[in-house]
Amino acid sequence: MTRSDDTGKLVLRLALGIMVLLHGLSKLGSGVGPISGMLAAHGLPGALAYLVYIGETVAPVLLIAGVFTRAAACIVVVNMLFAFGLVHMKDLFALGKTGGWALELQGMYLFAAVAIALLGAGRLSLGGTGGKLN
């Protein structure tokens, strides 16, 4: 593995981690009420809404630090799959006003998390390359 591979993994981890964390911080401020209601409307327990905090605050911090990176990326993948299934299903095949996929941001989060889960953290992380989950 080259230095540029590790730098690329760092850039990908930081970009995904920071962008998802900003969504999580917003939800910390507004509470889980709207998410809980949405889950209940789909027949799921409203208490599952608290898992969004893990997917959008804890997991991104782990991605940024490069600790338990693969597990954190998998949590973001699950979080995004729930977002697609519960919120964005109507737009799954829709195009936006500029011609791009209507869900390109959510898709980018999902596929970046899949890439990180497959690639790991790289050497430029607190976990280093020695950990099985990095």
Secondary structure as UniProt FT lines:
FT   HELIX           3..30
FT   HELIX           33..41
FT   TURN            42..43
FT   HELIX           46..49
FT   HELIX           50..53
FT   HELIX           54..58
FT   HELIX           59..65
FT   HELIX           69..86
FT   HELIX           89..91
FT   TURN            92..93
FT   TURN            97..98
FT   TURN            102..103
FT   HELIX           104..119
FT   TURN            128..130
FT   TURN            132..133
//
